Amino acid sequence: MYRLAKKTSVFAFLAFALIFLEGCSEDAKPLGDGQELTQTELKTILETDDVTGAVDTVLAELYSNNAVGKSTQKANDCYSVEYSQSGFVATFNNCVLNGTENINGSLTVAYQTEGETIAFTAVYSDFYVGTIKVNGTRTFVLSGDAEQGTISFTVTSELSVEMEDESVITENGTKTFSFSFGDSLENSTFSISGNWTITAEGNTYSVETVDDLTGGLGCEYITSGSMTVAKNGLEVTVDFGDGECDDAATLTYPDGTIEEIEL
Protein backbone atom coordinates (compact mmCIF):
# COMPACT_ATOMS: atom_id res chain seq x y z
CA MET A 1 0.00 0.00 0.00
CA TYR A 2 2.34 2.73 1.24
CA ARG A 3 5.85 1.43 0.54
CA LEU A 4 7.08 4.95 -0.10
CA ALA A 5 5.78 4.63 -3.67
CA LYS A 6 7.19 1.10 -3.96
CA LYS A 7 10.40 2.49 -2.41
CA THR A 8 11.61 3.82 -5.76
CA SER A 9 11.33 7.37 -4.44
CA VAL A 10 13.49 6.76 -1.37
CA PHE A 11 16.34 5.38 -3.48
CA ALA A 12 16.06 8.27 -5.94
CA PHE A 13 16.26 10.73 -3.05
CA LEU A 14 19.10 8.71 -1.50
CA ALA A 15 21.09 8.98 -4.73
CA PHE A 16 20.32 12.71 -4.71
CA ALA A 17 21.66 12.97 -1.16
CA LEU A 18 24.82 10.96 -1.83
CA ILE A 19 25.80 13.26 -4.70
CA PHE A 20 25.85 16.22 -2.32
CA LEU A 21 27.74 14.31 0.36
CA GLU A 22 30.41 13.52 -2.23
CA GLY A 23 30.73 16.94 -3.83
CA CYS A 24 -1.16 -2.02 -0.38
CA SER A 25 -3.44 -4.59 0.82
CA GLU A 26 -7.22 -4.68 0.43
CA ASP A 27 -9.09 -1.44 -0.13
CA ALA A 28 -9.76 0.47 3.05
CA LYS A 29 -13.14 0.58 4.79
CA PRO A 30 -15.55 3.39 4.03
CA LEU A 31 -14.78 6.66 5.77
CA GLY A 32 -18.41 7.71 5.88
CA ASP A 33 -20.95 9.47 3.67
CA GLY A 34 -20.39 6.80 1.02
CA GLN A 35 -16.70 7.64 0.62
CA GLU A 36 -13.74 5.32 0.98
CA LEU A 37 -9.97 5.51 0.81
CA THR A 38 -8.53 2.85 -1.49
CA GLN A 39 -5.13 1.32 -2.09
CA THR A 40 -4.98 3.04 -5.49
CA GLU A 41 -5.68 6.43 -3.91
CA LEU A 42 -2.90 5.98 -1.36
CA LYS A 43 -0.50 5.13 -4.19
CA THR A 44 -1.55 8.32 -5.97
CA ILE A 45 -0.42 10.37 -2.97
CA LEU A 46 3.24 9.81 -3.91
CA GLU A 47 2.94 9.35 -7.66
CA THR A 48 4.45 12.72 -8.52
CA ASP A 49 7.69 11.71 -6.75
CA ASP A 50 7.93 8.63 -8.96
CA VAL A 51 7.60 10.81 -12.06
CA THR A 52 10.27 13.35 -11.08
CA GLY A 53 12.66 11.17 -9.04
CA ALA A 54 15.12 10.35 -11.84
CA VAL A 55 15.22 13.98 -12.96
CA ASP A 56 15.85 15.14 -9.38
CA THR A 57 18.98 12.95 -9.27
CA VAL A 58 20.26 14.46 -12.52
CA LEU A 59 19.59 17.95 -11.14
CA ALA A 60 21.91 17.15 -8.23
CA GLU A 61 24.62 15.98 -10.64
CA LEU A 62 24.30 19.13 -12.71
CA TYR A 63 24.47 21.32 -9.61
CA SER A 64 27.60 19.49 -8.47
CA ASN A 65 29.22 19.83 -11.90
CA ASN A 66 28.82 23.58 -11.71
CA ALA A 67 30.15 23.62 -8.14
CA VAL A 68 33.45 22.14 -9.35
CA GLY A 69 33.68 24.58 -12.25
CA LYS A 70 32.34 22.69 -15.25
CA SER A 71 30.59 25.13 -17.56
CA THR A 72 28.96 22.63 -19.93
CA GLN A 73 28.07 18.98 -19.51
CA LYS A 74 26.67 16.37 -21.88
CA ALA A 75 25.61 12.79 -21.13
CA ASN A 76 25.48 10.40 -24.10
CA ASP A 77 24.35 13.35 -26.22
CA CYS A 78 20.85 13.07 -24.76
CA TYR A 79 21.01 16.19 -22.63
CA SER A 80 22.98 19.41 -22.47
CA VAL A 81 23.25 22.14 -19.87
CA GLU A 82 24.24 25.79 -19.95
CA TYR A 83 25.31 27.48 -16.72
CA SER A 84 25.18 31.08 -15.60
CA GLN A 85 25.90 32.80 -12.30
CA SER A 86 22.22 32.59 -11.36
CA GLY A 87 21.56 28.96 -12.33
CA PHE A 88 21.40 26.75 -15.38
CA VAL A 89 19.12 25.47 -18.13
CA ALA A 90 19.15 21.73 -18.90
CA THR A 91 17.64 20.43 -22.14
CA PHE A 92 16.77 16.73 -22.54
CA ASN A 93 16.27 14.88 -25.83
CA ASN A 94 14.87 11.36 -25.45
CA CYS A 95 16.98 10.60 -22.36
CA VAL A 96 16.51 7.30 -20.55
CA LEU A 97 17.64 7.89 -16.95
CA ASN A 98 17.67 5.20 -14.25
CA GLY A 99 15.22 3.07 -16.20
CA THR A 100 12.69 5.84 -16.84
CA GLU A 101 10.78 6.38 -20.03
CA ASN A 102 12.15 8.93 -22.48
CA ILE A 103 12.60 12.38 -20.93
CA ASN A 104 12.14 15.47 -23.10
CA GLY A 105 12.04 19.19 -22.53
CA SER A 106 13.92 21.89 -20.67
CA LEU A 107 14.35 22.70 -17.00
CA THR A 108 15.30 26.10 -15.66
CA VAL A 109 17.13 26.05 -12.33
CA ALA A 110 17.64 29.17 -10.21
CA TYR A 111 20.13 29.25 -7.33
CA GLN A 112 19.10 30.68 -3.98
CA THR A 113 21.92 31.87 -1.77
CA GLU A 114 21.22 32.25 1.94
CA GLY A 115 24.43 31.99 3.95
CA GLU A 116 25.87 28.48 3.63
CA THR A 117 22.54 26.83 2.77
CA ILE A 118 22.40 24.90 -0.50
CA ALA A 119 19.12 25.74 -2.21
CA PHE A 120 17.70 25.96 -5.70
CA THR A 121 14.38 25.96 -7.53
CA ALA A 122 13.68 23.86 -10.63
CA VAL A 123 10.98 25.11 -13.00
CA TYR A 124 9.25 22.55 -15.24
CA SER A 125 7.49 23.87 -18.34
CA ASP A 126 5.72 21.24 -20.47
CA PHE A 127 8.40 18.77 -19.39
CA TYR A 128 7.78 15.17 -20.46
CA VAL A 129 8.59 11.85 -18.81
CA GLY A 130 7.34 9.43 -21.44
CA THR A 131 3.80 10.59 -22.20
CA ILE A 132 3.39 12.32 -18.82
CA LYS A 133 3.63 16.12 -18.85
CA VAL A 134 4.94 18.03 -15.81
CA ASN A 135 4.49 21.74 -15.07
CA GLY A 136 5.36 23.72 -11.97
CA THR A 137 8.23 24.11 -9.50
CA ARG A 138 10.21 22.12 -6.94
CA THR A 139 12.44 23.94 -4.45
CA PHE A 140 15.25 22.05 -2.68
CA VAL A 141 16.97 23.15 0.53
CA LEU A 142 19.81 20.89 1.70
CA SER A 143 21.92 20.55 4.81
CA GLY A 144 24.16 17.84 6.21
CA ASP A 145 27.22 16.77 8.13
CA ALA A 146 29.53 14.51 6.13
CA GLU A 147 31.62 13.66 9.18
CA GLN A 148 28.56 12.51 11.12
CA GLY A 149 27.11 10.73 8.08
CA THR A 150 23.81 12.62 8.09
CA ILE A 151 22.02 14.69 5.51
CA SER A 152 18.55 16.16 5.18
CA PHE A 153 16.73 18.14 2.57
CA THR A 154 13.36 19.76 2.24
CA VAL A 155 11.42 19.67 -1.02
CA THR A 156 8.57 22.12 -1.61
CA SER A 157 6.45 21.25 -4.63
CA GLU A 158 3.88 23.14 -6.67
CA LEU A 159 3.36 20.68 -9.50
CA SER A 160 0.75 19.52 -11.95
CA VAL A 161 1.17 16.19 -13.72
CA GLU A 162 -0.93 15.45 -16.81
CA MET A 163 -1.26 11.74 -17.53
CA GLU A 164 -1.56 10.14 -20.99
CA ASP A 165 -5.37 10.03 -20.66
CA GLU A 166 -5.31 13.83 -19.98
CA SER A 167 -6.26 13.41 -16.31
CA VAL A 168 -4.35 15.79 -14.05
CA ILE A 169 -2.75 15.22 -10.64
CA THR A 170 -1.52 18.20 -8.62
CA GLU A 171 0.80 18.27 -5.62
CA ASN A 172 1.38 21.21 -3.29
CA GLY A 173 3.30 21.10 -0.03
CA THR A 174 6.54 20.24 1.70
CA LYS A 175 8.40 17.04 2.62
CA THR A 176 11.62 16.74 4.60
CA PHE A 177 13.83 13.70 3.98
CA SER A 178 16.60 12.82 6.44
CA PHE A 179 19.25 10.10 6.10
CA SER A 180 21.69 8.66 8.62
CA PHE A 181 24.35 6.48 7.04
CA GLY A 182 25.58 3.39 8.88
CA ASP A 183 28.61 1.21 8.15
CA SER A 184 26.67 -0.36 5.27
CA LEU A 185 23.67 0.52 3.12
CA GLU A 186 21.53 -2.02 4.98
CA ASN A 187 22.33 -0.31 8.31
CA SER A 188 21.42 3.15 7.06
CA THR A 189 18.12 4.76 8.06
CA PHE A 190 15.79 7.42 6.72
CA SER A 191 12.87 9.49 7.95
CA ILE A 192 10.16 11.56 6.27
CA SER A 193 8.06 14.37 7.65
CA GLY A 194 5.88 17.10 6.23
CA ASN A 195 2.45 17.93 4.90
CA TRP A 196 1.23 18.06 1.34
CA THR A 197 -1.98 18.00 -0.69
CA ILE A 198 -2.81 15.95 -3.77
CA THR A 199 -5.78 16.48 -6.08
CA ALA A 200 -6.81 13.74 -8.51
CA GLU A 201 -10.03 12.71 -10.25
CA GLY A 202 -12.10 15.29 -8.41
CA ASN A 203 -10.80 14.33 -4.95
CA THR A 204 -8.48 16.17 -2.58
CA TYR A 205 -6.09 14.26 -0.30
CA SER A 206 -4.35 16.12 2.52
CA VAL A 207 -1.42 14.28 4.10
CA GLU A 208 0.34 15.22 7.34
CA THR A 209 2.90 13.20 9.24
CA VAL A 210 2.10 12.90 12.95
CA ASP A 211 5.28 11.06 13.99
CA ASP A 212 8.10 10.98 11.45
CA LEU A 213 7.86 8.02 9.08
CA THR A 214 11.06 6.02 9.54
CA GLY A 215 12.71 2.92 8.17
CA GLY A 216 15.97 1.23 7.29
CA LEU A 217 17.32 0.70 3.80
CA GLY A 218 17.62 -2.98 4.67
CA CYS A 219 13.84 -3.30 5.04
CA GLU A 220 11.27 -3.02 2.28
CA TYR A 221 8.69 -1.27 4.46
CA ILE A 222 8.32 1.89 6.49
CA THR A 223 8.70 0.49 10.01
CA SER A 224 7.47 3.23 12.35
CA GLY A 225 5.70 6.57 12.48
CA SER A 226 2.22 7.68 11.57
CA MET A 227 0.39 10.04 9.26
CA THR A 228 -3.11 11.29 8.63
CA VAL A 229 -4.74 11.17 5.21
CA ALA A 230 -7.85 13.30 4.78
CA LYS A 231 -9.93 12.68 1.66
CA ASN A 232 -12.30 15.56 0.99
CA GLY A 233 -12.15 16.42 4.69
CA LEU A 234 -12.70 12.89 6.08
CA GLU A 235 -9.63 11.70 7.97
CA VAL A 236 -7.96 8.32 8.53
CA THR A 237 -4.78 7.71 10.55
CA VAL A 238 -2.16 5.27 9.30
CA ASP A 239 0.26 3.87 11.93
CA PHE A 240 3.28 1.93 10.67
CA GLY A 241 4.31 0.26 13.93
CA ASP A 242 7.12 0.37 16.48
CA GLY A 243 10.19 -0.33 14.36
CA GLU A 244 9.85 -4.00 13.50
CA CYS A 245 10.45 -4.86 9.85
CA ASP A 246 7.08 -6.22 8.83
CA ASP A 247 4.27 -5.49 6.37
CA ALA A 248 1.69 -4.55 9.02
CA ALA A 249 0.00 -1.20 9.57
CA THR A 250 -3.03 0.00 11.51
CA LEU A 251 -5.77 2.24 10.14
CA THR A 252 -7.99 4.25 12.48
CA TYR A 253 -11.22 5.71 11.08
CA PRO A 254 -13.27 8.73 12.20
CA ASP A 255 -15.80 6.54 14.03
CA GLY A 256 -13.03 4.83 16.04
CA THR A 257 -12.93 1.67 13.93
CA ILE A 258 -9.44 0.10 13.87
CA GLU A 259 -8.27 -2.15 11.06
CA GLU A 260 -5.04 -4.15 10.77
CA ILE A 261 -3.80 -4.32 7.18
CA GLU A 262 -0.90 -5.75 5.22
CA LEU A 263 1.19 -3.31 3.19
C-alpha positions as CSV (number, residue, x, y, z in Angstrom):
1,M,0.0,0.0,0.0
2,Y,2.3,2.7,1.2
3,R,5.8,1.4,0.5
4,L,7.1,5.0,-0.1
5,A,5.8,4.6,-3.7
6,K,7.2,1.1,-4.0
7,K,10.4,2.5,-2.4
8,T,11.6,3.8,-5.8
9,S,11.3,7.4,-4.4
10,V,13.5,6.8,-1.4
11,F,16.3,5.4,-3.5
12,A,16.1,8.3,-5.9
13,F,16.3,10.7,-3.0
14,L,19.1,8.7,-1.5
15,A,21.1,9.0,-4.7
16,F,20.3,12.7,-4.7
17,A,21.7,13.0,-1.2
18,L,24.8,11.0,-1.8
19,I,25.8,13.3,-4.7
20,F,25.8,16.2,-2.3
21,L,27.7,14.3,0.4
22,E,30.4,13.5,-2.2
23,G,30.7,16.9,-3.8
24,C,-1.2,-2.0,-0.4
25,S,-3.4,-4.6,0.8
26,E,-7.2,-4.7,0.4
27,D,-9.1,-1.4,-0.1
28,A,-9.8,0.5,3.1
29,K,-13.1,0.6,4.8
30,P,-15.5,3.4,4.0
31,L,-14.8,6.7,5.8
32,G,-18.4,7.7,5.9
33,D,-20.9,9.5,3.7
34,G,-20.4,6.8,1.0
35,Q,-16.7,7.6,0.6
36,E,-13.7,5.3,1.0
37,L,-10.0,5.5,0.8
38,T,-8.5,2.9,-1.5
39,Q,-5.1,1.3,-2.1
40,T,-5.0,3.0,-5.5
41,E,-5.7,6.4,-3.9
42,L,-2.9,6.0,-1.4
43,K,-0.5,5.1,-4.2
44,T,-1.6,8.3,-6.0
45,I,-0.4,10.4,-3.0
46,L,3.2,9.8,-3.9
47,E,2.9,9.3,-7.7
48,T,4.5,12.7,-8.5
49,D,7.7,11.7,-6.7
50,D,7.9,8.6,-9.0
51,V,7.6,10.8,-12.1
52,T,10.3,13.3,-11.1
53,G,12.7,11.2,-9.0
54,A,15.1,10.4,-11.8
55,V,15.2,14.0,-13.0
56,D,15.9,15.1,-9.4
57,T,19.0,13.0,-9.3
58,V,20.3,14.5,-12.5
59,L,19.6,17.9,-11.1
60,A,21.9,17.1,-8.2
61,E,24.6,16.0,-10.6
62,L,24.3,19.1,-12.7
63,Y,24.5,21.3,-9.6
64,S,27.6,19.5,-8.5
65,N,29.2,19.8,-11.9
66,N,28.8,23.6,-11.7
67,A,30.2,23.6,-8.1
68,V,33.4,22.1,-9.4
69,G,33.7,24.6,-12.2
70,K,32.3,22.7,-15.3
71,S,30.6,25.1,-17.6
72,T,29.0,22.6,-19.9
73,Q,28.1,19.0,-19.5
74,K,26.7,16.4,-21.9
75,A,25.6,12.8,-21.1
76,N,25.5,10.4,-24.1
77,D,24.4,13.4,-26.2
78,C,20.8,13.1,-24.8
79,Y,21.0,16.2,-22.6
80,S,23.0,19.4,-22.5
81,V,23.2,22.1,-19.9
82,E,24.2,25.8,-20.0
83,Y,25.3,27.5,-16.7
84,S,25.2,31.1,-15.6
85,Q,25.9,32.8,-12.3
86,S,22.2,32.6,-11.4
87,G,21.6,29.0,-12.3
88,F,21.4,26.7,-15.4
89,V,19.1,25.5,-18.1
90,A,19.1,21.7,-18.9
91,T,17.6,20.4,-22.1
92,F,16.8,16.7,-22.5
93,N,16.3,14.9,-25.8
94,N,14.9,11.4,-25.4
95,C,17.0,10.6,-22.4
96,V,16.5,7.3,-20.5
97,L,17.6,7.9,-16.9
98,N,17.7,5.2,-14.2
99,G,15.2,3.1,-16.2
100,T,12.7,5.8,-16.8
101,E,10.8,6.4,-20.0
102,N,12.1,8.9,-22.5
103,I,12.6,12.4,-20.9
104,N,12.1,15.5,-23.1
105,G,12.0,19.2,-22.5
106,S,13.9,21.9,-20.7
107,L,14.4,22.7,-17.0
108,T,15.3,26.1,-15.7
109,V,17.1,26.1,-12.3
110,A,17.6,29.2,-10.2
111,Y,20.1,29.3,-7.3
112,Q,19.1,30.7,-4.0
113,T,21.9,31.9,-1.8
114,E,21.2,32.2,1.9
115,G,24.4,32.0,4.0
116,E,25.9,28.5,3.6
117,T,22.5,26.8,2.8
118,I,22.4,24.9,-0.5
119,A,19.1,25.7,-2.2
120,F,17.7,26.0,-5.7
121,T,14.4,26.0,-7.5
122,A,13.7,23.9,-10.6
123,V,11.0,25.1,-13.0
124,Y,9.2,22.6,-15.2
125,S,7.5,23.9,-18.3
126,D,5.7,21.2,-20.5
127,F,8.4,18.8,-19.4
128,Y,7.8,15.2,-20.5
129,V,8.6,11.8,-18.8
130,G,7.3,9.4,-21.4
131,T,3.8,10.6,-22.2
132,I,3.4,12.3,-18.8
133,K,3.6,16.1,-18.8
134,V,4.9,18.0,-15.8
135,N,4.5,21.7,-15.1
136,G,5.4,23.7,-12.0
137,T,8.2,24.1,-9.5
138,R,10.2,22.1,-6.9
139,T,12.4,23.9,-4.5
140,F,15.2,22.1,-2.7
141,V,17.0,23.1,0.5
142,L,19.8,20.9,1.7
143,S,21.9,20.6,4.8
144,G,24.2,17.8,6.2
145,D,27.2,16.8,8.1
146,A,29.5,14.5,6.1
147,E,31.6,13.7,9.2
148,Q,28.6,12.5,11.1
149,G,27.1,10.7,8.1
150,T,23.8,12.6,8.1
151,I,22.0,14.7,5.5
152,S,18.6,16.2,5.2
153,F,16.7,18.1,2.6
154,T,13.4,19.8,2.2
155,V,11.4,19.7,-1.0
156,T,8.6,22.1,-1.6
157,S,6.5,21.2,-4.6
158,E,3.9,23.1,-6.7
159,L,3.4,20.7,-9.5
160,S,0.8,19.5,-12.0
161,V,1.2,16.2,-13.7
162,E,-0.9,15.4,-16.8
163,M,-1.3,11.7,-17.5
164,E,-1.6,10.1,-21.0
165,D,-5.4,10.0,-20.7
166,E,-5.3,13.8,-20.0
167,S,-6.3,13.4,-16.3
168,V,-4.4,15.8,-14.0
169,I,-2.8,15.2,-10.6
170,T,-1.5,18.2,-8.6
171,E,0.8,18.3,-5.6
172,N,1.4,21.2,-3.3
173,G,3.3,21.1,0.0
174,T,6.5,20.2,1.7
175,K,8.4,17.0,2.6
176,T,11.6,16.7,4.6
177,F,13.8,13.7,4.0
178,S,16.6,12.8,6.4
179,F,19.2,10.1,6.1
180,S,21.7,8.7,8.6
181,F,24.4,6.5,7.0
182,G,25.6,3.4,8.9
183,D,28.6,1.2,8.1
184,S,26.7,-0.4,5.3
185,L,23.7,0.5,3.1
186,E,21.5,-2.0,5.0
187,N,22.3,-0.3,8.3
188,S,21.4,3.2,7.1
189,T,18.1,4.8,8.1
190,F,15.8,7.4,6.7
191,S,12.9,9.5,8.0
192,I,10.2,11.6,6.3
193,S,8.1,14.4,7.6
194,G,5.9,17.1,6.2
195,N,2.5,17.9,4.9
196,W,1.2,18.1,1.3
197,T,-2.0,18.0,-0.7
198,I,-2.8,16.0,-3.8
199,T,-5.8,16.5,-6.1
200,A,-6.8,13.7,-8.5
201,E,-10.0,12.7,-10.2
202,G,-12.1,15.3,-8.4
203,N,-10.8,14.3,-5.0
204,T,-8.5,16.2,-2.6
205,Y,-6.1,14.3,-0.3
206,S,-4.3,16.1,2.5
207,V,-1.4,14.3,4.1
208,E,0.3,15.2,7.3
209,T,2.9,13.2,9.2
210,V,2.1,12.9,13.0
211,D,5.3,11.1,14.0
212,D,8.1,11.0,11.4
213,L,7.9,8.0,9.1
214,T,11.1,6.0,9.5
215,G,12.7,2.9,8.2
216,G,16.0,1.2,7.3
217,L,17.3,0.7,3.8
218,G,17.6,-3.0,4.7
219,C,13.8,-3.3,5.0
220,E,11.3,-3.0,2.3
221,Y,8.7,-1.3,4.5
222,I,8.3,1.9,6.5
223,T,8.7,0.5,10.0
224,S,7.5,3.2,12.4
225,G,5.7,6.6,12.5
226,S,2.2,7.7,11.6
227,M,0.4,10.0,9.3
228,T,-3.1,11.3,8.6
229,V,-4.7,11.2,5.2
230,A,-7.9,13.3,4.8
231,K,-9.9,12.7,1.7
232,N,-12.3,15.6,1.0
233,G,-12.1,16.4,4.7
234,L,-12.7,12.9,6.1
235,E,-9.6,11.7,8.0
236,V,-8.0,8.3,8.5
237,T,-4.8,7.7,10.6
238,V,-2.2,5.3,9.3
239,D,0.3,3.9,11.9
240,F,3.3,1.9,10.7
241,G,4.3,0.3,13.9
242,D,7.1,0.4,16.5
243,G,10.2,-0.3,14.4
244,E,9.9,-4.0,13.5
245,C,10.5,-4.9,9.9
246,D,7.1,-6.2,8.8
247,D,4.3,-5.5,6.4
248,A,1.7,-4.5,9.0
249,A,0.0,-1.2,9.6
250,T,-3.0,0.0,11.5
251,L,-5.8,2.2,10.1
252,T,-8.0,4.3,12.5
253,Y,-11.2,5.7,11.1
254,P,-13.3,8.7,12.2
255,D,-15.8,6.5,14.0
256,G,-13.0,4.8,16.0
257,T,-12.9,1.7,13.9
258,I,-9.4,0.1,13.9
259,E,-8.3,-2.2,11.1
260,E,-5.0,-4.2,10.8
261,I,-3.8,-4.3,7.2
262,E,-0.9,-5.8,5.2
263,L,1.2,-3.3,3.2
